[in-house]
Amino acid sequence: MPTVDRKMFTVNEYMTRNPVMVDGDERASSVAELMVKQNLKRVVVKTEKGYTVASARLLVRDALITSDWADRKISSMVRHGFWVSPDVHTKVAAREMVNNFVGSLLVLEGSKLVGIITERDIVRSSIHLGIPVEAFMTKHVEMLGPDVTMREAAIAMAHFGYSNLPIHDGTEVKKILTIRDALRALVEGRLDVKVLGCDCGQKPITVTIDYNFSKVKDLIMEKSVDGVLVTKSEESKRVGDVVGIVTMWDMVRTYANSISAHVMLEVELPYLEDVKRELSKLPRVTSFTTVFGEYDVIVRADAESLDALTNLVMKRMGAIKGVKKSVTMIEAPPTV
């Protein structure tokens, strides 16, 4: 049986090398201008105590609540940074992000900074997962209407922690505003401009509930967007058709918590082809193969939780006519 090279999934293979770095004594406004000029979502900050990260959300939030934000040292605005070593598995890094509710991790080799790994890097590294989009999308979609200004949108994003905010014209979603758009408006003094009247945001990309994790990942990478809308029908952008949104954070969270398993099925041989046909219809089933021996079919499945996996095996597979017995083996998650 071929083996998988573990190095293929380490932080070292996917991290961003030579990230943009600023000195902790830099003024916040100068850092914001740099991020807008280079279209960055975050920069590394070097302080007397080490390294940390300044994000677009941090700068927007502080600018909205403090009048002197522009002249403050960037080091006074950031908290301590979270880090991983370059040889850990990206799934371990994803869990570290989720546990600390951060969108990036510094990558340190001893005390030396060798890179940074972000949400997009984690999603890019994630393996093929058959988890259906309705299981991990954000179902409550906050959308703002045609008269909203950049300031109002920025306040909503800062207050609720959004990085993506759909904007509609009363009928259809016209754009997805990102936190980088909010930072640009702040730097360029355009916070009082209406969102629909400015050159900002990403064109909304839509998927339907029959998509799974891997199909959404491929689309996000191909289109270079930060998220996609989930709608009732293909290509629809009507407000009433939107049932969810998938963001980078949703993807990282799902990858971090995902469970992969191999399920061995004993099948009554006259029903073997029927069982295989029914397996092909089940969400979360990524592959299956017929084998000789005590069991007849081995199924590979992915789930967002142990409860979801149990439901798949006991209620969905177990209900297929011809399935006599099942044994489930869960893949051991990486620990380093």
C-alpha positions in Angstrom: 0.0 0.0 0.0 1.5 3.4 -0.9 2.4 5.7 2.0 1.6 9.4 2.3 4.6 11.6 2.9 3.8 13.5 6.1 5.9 16.4 5.0 3.3 17.2 2.4 1.0 18.4 5.1 3.3 20.3 7.4 3.2 24.0 8.1 6.6 24.4 6.4 5.1 23.4 3.0 2.2 25.9 3.1 3.3 28.9 5.3 3.9 32.3 3.8 7.6 33.0 3.9 9.2 36.4 4.4 6.0 38.1 5.6 5.8 41.8 5.6 7.2 43.1 9.0 6.9 46.4 10.7 8.6 47.8 13.8 6.5 48.1 17.0 7.3 51.8 17.2 5.6 52.5 13.8 2.5 54.7 13.9 -0.8 52.8 13.4 -1.7 55.0 10.5 1.6 54.2 8.7 1.0 50.5 9.2 -2.6 50.9 7.8 -1.3 52.8 4.8 1.3 50.0 4.1 -1.4 47.3 4.4 -3.7 49.1 1.9 -0.9 49.8 -0.5 0.1 46.1 -0.6 -3.4 44.8 -0.2 -2.5 42.9 3.0 -4.9 41.5 5.7 -2.2 41.4 8.3 1.5 42.2 9.0 4.0 40.9 11.5 5.0 43.3 14.2 8.5 43.1 15.8 8.5 44.3 19.4 11.0 44.2 22.3 9.3 41.1 23.6 9.3 39.3 20.2 6.9 39.0 17.3 3.1 39.4 17.0 0.5 40.2 14.3 -1.5 43.3 13.5 -4.6 42.7 11.4 -6.9 44.8 9.3 -9.8 44.1 11.7 -7.7 45.3 14.7 -6.9 48.6 13.0 -10.5 49.2 11.8 -11.9 48.4 15.2 -9.5 50.7 17.1 -10.0 53.5 14.6 -13.8 53.4 15.2 -13.6 53.6 19.0 -10.5 55.7 19.7 -9.8 59.2 18.3 -6.0 59.0 18.7 -5.6 55.6 16.9 -3.5 57.1 14.0 -0.7 58.3 16.3 -0.5 55.3 18.6 2.4 52.9 18.3 1.3 49.7 16.7 2.9 47.7 19.5 0.4 49.3 22.0 -2.6 48.0 20.0 -1.6 44.3 19.5 -1.8 41.4 21.8 0.8 38.6 22.1 1.1 36.4 19.0 0.4 32.7 18.8 2.9 30.5 17.1 3.7 27.0 15.8 6.8 25.3 14.6 7.3 24.6 10.9 7.2 20.8 11.3 3.8 20.5 12.7 0.8 19.2 10.7 -1.4 21.9 9.2 -4.4 20.3 11.0 -2.7 20.9 14.3 -2.1 24.5 13.3 -5.8 24.8 12.3 -6.8 23.6 15.8 -4.5 26.1 17.3 -6.1 28.9 15.3 -9.6 27.7 16.3 -8.7 27.3 20.0 -7.3 30.8 20.2 -9.8 32.4 17.7 -7.0 33.9 15.5 -6.7 34.0 11.7 -3.0 33.4 11.6 -0.1 31.9 13.5 3.6 33.0 13.6 5.9 30.2 12.5 9.0 30.1 14.7 12.1 27.9 14.6 13.4 28.4 18.1 13.3 32.2 18.4 13.7 32.8 14.7 10.7 33.9 12.7 10.6 31.8 9.5 7.1 32.7 8.3 3.4 33.0 9.0 0.5 30.7 8.3 -2.9 32.2 7.6 -6.4 31.0 7.1 -6.0 30.8 3.4 -2.8 28.8 3.8 -4.6 26.3 6.0 -7.5 25.9 3.6 -5.1 25.4 0.7 -3.4 22.6 2.6 -6.6 20.8 3.6 -7.2 17.3 2.3 -10.2 16.2 0.2 -13.2 16.2 2.5 -16.7 15.1 1.6 -18.5 17.1 4.3 -21.6 18.8 2.8 -21.7 22.6 2.8 -24.9 22.8 4.8 -23.0 21.2 7.7 -20.4 23.9 8.1 -21.8 27.1 6.5 -22.8 30.0 8.6 -26.6 29.8 8.4 -27.4 33.2 9.9 -26.2 35.6 7.2 -25.9 39.2 8.2 -26.6 41.4 5.1 -26.7 45.2 4.7 -28.9 47.1 2.4 -28.5 49.7 -0.5 -28.1 52.8 1.6 -25.4 51.5 4.0 -22.2 53.5 4.2 -18.7 52.2 4.6 -18.6 53.5 8.1 -21.8 51.5 9.1 -20.4 48.4 7.3 -17.1 48.8 9.1 -18.8 49.1 12.5 -20.8 46.0 11.8 -17.7 44.1 10.8 -15.7 45.2 13.8 -18.5 44.6 16.3 -19.5 41.2 15.1 -16.1 40.0 14.0 -17.0 39.6 10.3 -14.4 39.5 7.6 -17.0 39.2 4.8 -20.3 41.2 4.6 -22.8 40.8 1.8 -24.3 44.0 0.5 -27.6 44.0 -1.4 -29.6 46.5 -3.5 -33.0 45.4 -2.1 -33.3 42.5 -4.5 -29.9 40.9 -5.1 -26.6 40.6 -3.4 -24.3 42.9 -5.4 -20.9 42.5 -3.6 -19.2 41.0 -0.6 -17.4 43.6 1.4 -14.2 42.5 3.1 -12.3 43.8 6.1 -9.6 45.0 3.7 -12.2 47.2 1.9 -13.1 48.7 5.3 -9.4 49.4 6.0 -8.9 51.0 2.6 -11.9 53.3 3.2 -10.5 54.3 6.5 -7.1 55.2 5.1 -8.5 57.0 2.1 -11.1 59.0 4.1 -14.1 57.4 2.4 -16.0 56.0 5.4 -19.1 58.1 4.6 -19.4 56.9 1.0 -22.2 54.4 0.3 -20.9 50.9 -0.2 -22.8 50.3 -3.5 -21.4 53.5 -4.9 -17.8 52.7 -4.4 -15.2 50.6 -6.2 -14.8 48.0 -3.5 -15.8 44.5 -2.5 -15.7 41.2 -4.3 -18.1 39.9 -6.8 -20.4 37.4 -5.0 -19.7 33.8 -5.9 -22.5 31.3 -5.2 -22.8 27.6 -4.5 -25.7 25.4 -3.7 -26.2 22.9 -0.8 -25.1 20.0 -3.0 -21.5 21.3 -2.8 -19.1 19.7 -0.3 -16.0 21.0 1.5 -13.6 20.1 -1.3 -15.7 21.7 -4.1 -16.0 24.9 -2.1 -12.3 24.9 -1.4 -11.4 24.5 -5.0 -13.8 27.3 -6.0 -12.4 29.7 -3.3 -8.8 29.0 -4.4 -9.7 29.3 -8.1 -11.6 32.6 -7.8 -9.2 34.0 -5.1 -12.1 35.1 -2.9 -12.5 35.1 0.9 -15.9 33.4 0.9 -18.9 32.2 -1.1 -22.7 32.5 -0.7 -24.9 29.4 -0.4 -28.1 29.8 -2.3 -31.2 27.8 -3.2 -30.4 27.6 -6.9 -27.3 27.8 -9.1 -26.1 31.4 -9.9 -29.0 33.0 -7.9 -28.0 36.1 -6.0 -31.5 37.0 -4.8 -31.6 38.0 -1.2 -34.4 35.5 -0.5 -32.5 32.6 -2.0 -29.4 33.1 0.3 -29.4 30.3 2.9 -25.8 30.6 4.2 -22.3 31.9 3.7 -19.0 30.0 3.8 -15.9 32.0 5.0 -12.3 31.1 5.4 -12.9 30.8 9.1 -15.7 28.2 8.5 -13.3 26.2 6.4 -10.5 26.3 8.9 -12.9 25.4 11.8 -14.3 22.5 9.8 -10.9 21.2 8.8 -9.6 21.4 12.4 -12.5 19.4 13.8 -13.1 17.0 10.9 -13.1 13.2 11.4 -12.1 10.7 8.8 -13.1 7.1 9.1 -13.0 3.7 7.2 -16.2 1.7 7.6 -16.1 -2.0 6.7 -19.5 -3.4 5.6 -20.6 -7.0 5.5 -23.2 -7.2 2.8 -25.6 -9.8 1.5 -24.0 -10.6 -1.9 -27.3 -10.4 -3.9 -27.6 -6.8 -2.8 -24.0 -5.8 -3.3 -24.6 -3.6 -6.4 -27.7 -2.0 -4.7 -25.6 -1.2 -1.6 -22.9 0.4 -3.7 -25.5 2.5 -5.6 -27.0 3.7 -2.3 -23.5 4.5 -0.9 -22.8 6.7 -3.8 -25.8 8.9 -2.9 -24.7 9.5 0.7 -23.2 12.9 1.8 -19.9 12.5 3.6 -19.0 9.3 1.7 -15.9 10.1 -0.3 -15.1 6.7 -1.7 -15.7 3.0 -1.4 -14.3 -0.2 -2.8 -15.3 -3.9 -3.0 -12.9 -6.3 -1.2 -12.5 -10.0 -0.5 -12.6 -11.4 3.0 -14.8 -11.1 6.1 -16.1 -7.8 4.8 -17.4 -6.9 1.4 -17.1 -3.1 1.1 -14.7 -0.6 2.7 -16.1 2.9 2.8 -14.1 6.1 3.4 -16.1 8.9 5.0 -15.5 12.3 6.4 -17.7 14.1 9.1 -17.7 17.4 10.9 -18.2 15.7 14.3 -18.4 12.3 16.0 -22.2 12.6 16.2 -22.4 13.2 12.4 -20.2 10.2 11.8 -22.3 8.0 14.1 -25.5 9.1 12.4 -24.0 8.3 8.9 -22.9 4.8 9.9 -25.7 3.7 12.2 -28.7 5.4 10.6 -27.8 5.9 6.9 -25.5 3.0 6.1 -27.2 0.7 8.5 -30.6 1.4 6.8 -29.4 0.3 3.4 -31.1 -3.0 2.4 -28.4 -5.8 2.3 -26.0 -4.3 4.9 -25.7 -6.9 7.7 -22.9 -5.6 9.8 -20.4 -2.7 10.0 -17.2 -1.9 11.8 -15.9 1.6 11.9 -12.2 2.6 12.3 -11.5 6.3 12.9 -8.2 7.7 11.6 -6.0 8.9 14.4 -5.7 12.7 14.2 -2.2 14.3 13.9 -0.8 15.5 17.2 2.3 17.2 16.0 
